[in-house]
Amino acid sequence: MSALAFDELAADYDASFSRHPLGQVLRGLVRERVRIHFGAARHILDLGCGTGEDSLDLAARGAAVCAIDISAAMVRTARAKAAAHPAGARIEVHCAAMERLDAVLRERRFDAVLSNFGALNCVADLSRLSAAVARHVQPGAPLLWVLLGRHVPWEWLWFLLRGNARRAGRRLRRGGAHWRGLHVQYPTPGGVRAALQPHFEVEAIRPLGWVLPPSYAGDWLGARPGLLGALARVERLGSHSGWLARLADHYIIEARRRPWPTDAEVRP
């Protein structure tokens, strides 16, 4: 996985997404699920932490967070935020690819694992990553992964209306798409469920962005807080639909570590 694409985005990421009204709503919807599942967790693994927004929120709630990201620029931003935050001492940030999880974590184990907003779409082998994650979480530990979906009517409509059929169909291409020198895959919810087995039991798959637009298409909502709030309420109405998860910009995988070991979990 190349870090250059994310290095280029690091300086503007928080302004364009984390602090944008739409980004705040989307992150808030994910955090609602995190609080439900991670309430008792005290040691949390954050994969693809970006600029550290989720790590800061988890640490502020009392958890110790081990965050990993491949982008040196994102890591520098996350570390600077942690240094300036009252709960920052509970956060450690490592600059490494998720594929090197065993080398970074060694024998450490965690109570929960999070990966938010598409970082996992840049991982070539989710089955292998699932096995590695399983080696580093306690039996029964919750897992919450948020990935970019493959079939997104919002995206089709947005780009087709602008005469850009190539971008409209980018997620449908066999083998994924190339973006800023990076290979991005768009697995279906069923594909991610299969990758997590046999190490994790998937409890729910939820849509994120089935009525709310993708962030690149949401600038017009920044000046319309009433409309954004209304769309967020409609978004919540469909939050239990696995069918809508197949048509959303992102989808949320909620799973739990199985309580028994498997042959696939033996360290290579």
Sequence and secondary structure as in RCSB ss.txt:
>XXXX:A:sequence
MSALAFDELAADYDASFSRHPLGQVLRGLVRERVRIHFGAARHILDLGCGTGEDSLDLAARGAAVCAIDISAAMV
RTARAKAAAHPAGARIEVHCAAMERLDAVLRERRFDAVLSNFGALNCVADLSRLSAAVARHVQPGAPLLWVLLGR
HVPWEWLWFLLRGNARRAGRRLRRGGAHWRGLHVQYPTPGGVRAALQPHFEVEAIRPLGWVLPPSYAGDWLGARP
GLLGALARVERLGSHSGWLARLADHYIIEARRRPWPTDAEVRP
>XXXX:A:secstr
  SHHHHHHHHHHIIIIITSHHHHHHHHHHHHHHHHHSTT SEEEEES TTSHHHHHHHHTT EEEEEES HHHH
HHHHHHHHHSTTGGGEEEEE  GGGHHHHHTT  BSEEEE TTGGGG S HHHHHHHHHTTB TT EEEEEEE S
  HHHHHHHHTTT HHHHTGGGSTT EEETTEEE    HHHHHHHHTTTEEEEEEEEESSSS  GGG GGGTT H
HHHHHHHHHHHHTTT HHHHTTSSEEEEEEEE SS  GGGS  
